Amino acid sequence: SIHGALLRMNRSIQAEGTFGIIKNDRWYKRIVRRGIESVRMEIFLVSIGHNLYKYHNKQMRRQKAA
């Protein structure tokens, strides 16, 4: 359906934006670990760092507005 196609398009845009920020703005270009568990841990840590950065910026914006 048209609605489903729009939802899929929106999801793909959102995911690409996050990876683009991690790759370009945070200078994270390649995985340096070997092995599945090490790679998972590295991606996990990069994701946590990205989410903490977003959370910190949100808190600062809220503080500035108050």
Wavefront OBJ file of the C-alpha trace (Angstrom):
o trace
v 0.000 0.000 0.000
v 0.991 3.628 -0.305
v 0.997 4.061 3.479
v 3.302 1.052 3.940
v 5.675 2.324 1.286
v 5.902 5.716 3.011
v 6.619 4.052 6.366
v 9.388 1.926 4.843
v 10.893 4.961 3.158
v 10.858 6.915 6.433
v 12.532 4.065 8.338
v 15.309 3.797 5.783
v 15.973 7.532 5.968
v 16.152 7.497 9.763
v 18.628 4.605 9.918
v 20.847 6.136 7.258
v 20.976 9.407 9.155
v 22.235 7.713 12.315
v 24.943 5.776 10.496
v 25.951 8.895 8.600
v 26.377 10.827 11.838
v 28.423 8.034 13.400
v 30.638 7.661 10.333
v 31.201 11.277 9.320
v 30.648 13.447 12.365
v 32.262 11.069 14.878
v 35.080 9.949 12.542
v 34.207 6.263 12.993
v 35.249 4.729 9.695
v 35.963 1.048 10.294
v 35.689 -1.740 12.810
v 39.124 -2.535 14.228
v 38.248 -5.689 16.204
v 38.253 -9.288 14.997
v 35.726 -11.947 15.828
v 31.949 -11.751 16.086
v 31.800 -11.033 19.823
v 34.451 -8.308 19.642
v 32.738 -6.669 16.673
v 29.391 -6.754 18.483
v 30.957 -5.168 21.558
v 32.582 -2.434 19.481
v 29.330 -1.595 17.686
v 27.524 -1.709 21.033
v 29.971 0.775 22.586
v 29.792 3.117 19.578
v 25.989 3.021 19.781
v 26.006 3.772 23.512
v 28.344 6.685 22.894
v 26.054 8.046 20.198
v 22.981 7.751 22.428
v 24.750 9.376 25.397
v 25.829 12.261 23.167
v 22.226 12.767 22.022
v 20.957 12.552 25.605
v 23.541 15.084 26.822
v 22.641 17.550 24.056
v 18.955 17.164 24.862
v 19.616 17.874 28.549
v 21.680 20.958 27.660
v 18.934 22.301 25.382
v 16.360 21.738 28.134
v 18.588 23.487 30.680
v 19.189 26.428 28.360
v 15.447 26.850 27.695
v 14.585 26.936 31.417
l 1 2 3 4 5 6 7 8 9 10 11 12 13 14 15 16 17 18 19 20 21 22 23 24 25 26 27 28 29 30 31 32 33 34 35 36 37 38 39 40 41 42 43 44 45 46 47 48 49 50 51 52 53 54 55 56 57 58 59 60 61 62 63 64 65 66
